Structure formats: C-alpha cells, structure tokens
Amino acid sequence: NTPEKGALDVAEKIRADIEGLYLTWNSKQIKLTASLGVSTMIPQKSDDRNQQYMINQADQALYQAKAQGRNQVIFFNVEIS
C-alpha cells in the first residue's frame, strides 16, 4: 500500500543501510552492496496473477540495476514509443 515515491524511498534506505555494512571473512573486511528492483501497482483484485505480474516487473528492474552498474535502486518503467 505504498505509492512509487514511498516504495523508492524504502528501497533506497535498504540499499544505503546494506552499503554501510561490512562482512569479515578470513580477517578481511568485504564491503556489501545491493541492487533493488521496485514495482508498484493498484490491482483491481488481489490474486496470484497480479502478484506474480508485479514480482516479474520488480525482477526486470533488478536486472536493469545490475546491468547499469549495480548498487542502485531501479523502478520498473515501461517506455512506450
């Protein structure tokens, strides 16, 4: 129940929090990063098909974030020509 700006704000906070973490492995610190894909929709009804559609959109946005250099938040957006 979050509009686009709110969803992006939450995702960016998660990304920034993860970026501030370090993992120690064999006495070495490893910096962590995260790429997140975000999708929002107002479905006419809440069913499995609509939920899967939104998950697929977020997944596409995630792969776009990875392709554009990682450690970022991308909102799913279809550009129509």
C-alpha positions in Angstrom: 0.0 0.0 0.0 2.9 2.4 -0.9 3.0 4.7 -3.9 6.1 4.9 -6.2 7.9 7.6 -4.2 7.4 5.8 -0.9 8.5 2.5 -2.4 11.6 4.1 -3.9 12.4 5.8 -0.5 12.1 2.5 1.4 14.3 0.6 -1.2 16.9 3.4 -1.2 17.1 3.3 2.6 17.6 -0.5 2.5 20.3 -0.1 -0.2 22.1 2.6 1.8 21.9 0.5 5.0 23.4 -2.5 3.3 26.2 -0.4 1.7 27.2 0.7 5.2 27.8 -2.9 6.3 30.9 -4.9 6.1 31.4 -8.7 6.3 34.5 -10.1 7.8 35.9 -13.2 6.2 39.3 -14.7 7.0 40.3 -11.4 8.8 39.4 -9.3 5.7 36.5 -6.8 5.5 34.3 -7.2 2.5 32.1 -4.2 1.6 28.5 -5.1 0.8 26.2 -3.6 -1.8 22.7 -4.3 -3.1 20.7 -3.7 -6.2 17.0 -3.5 -5.9 14.1 -3.5 -8.3 10.9 -1.8 -7.4 7.4 -2.1 -8.9 4.1 -0.8 -7.8 0.5 -1.3 -9.0 -3.1 -0.9 -7.9 -4.7 -4.2 -8.8 -8.4 -4.5 -9.4 -8.3 -7.6 -7.2 -5.6 -9.2 -5.2 -4.9 -12.6 -6.9 -1.9 -14.7 -7.6 -1.8 -13.5 -11.2 -1.5 -9.8 -10.2 1.1 -10.6 -7.5 3.2 -12.6 -10.0 3.0 -9.8 -12.5 4.3 -7.2 -10.0 7.1 -9.6 -8.9 8.1 -10.1 -12.6 8.2 -6.3 -13.0 10.4 -5.9 -9.9 12.7 -8.7 -11.2 13.1 -6.9 -14.5 14.0 -3.7 -12.7 16.6 -5.6 -10.6 18.3 -7.0 -13.7 18.3 -3.5 -15.1 20.0 -2.2 -12.0 22.7 -4.9 -12.2 23.3 -4.1 -15.9 23.7 -0.4 -15.2 26.5 -0.9 -12.6 24.8 -2.4 -9.5 24.4 -0.9 -6.1 21.3 1.1 -7.0 17.5 1.2 -7.0 15.6 1.0 -10.3 11.9 1.5 -10.6 10.1 -0.7 -13.2 9.0 1.6 -16.0 7.9 0.6 -19.5 8.7 3.3 -22.1 6.1 3.3 -24.9 7.1 4.9 -28.2 
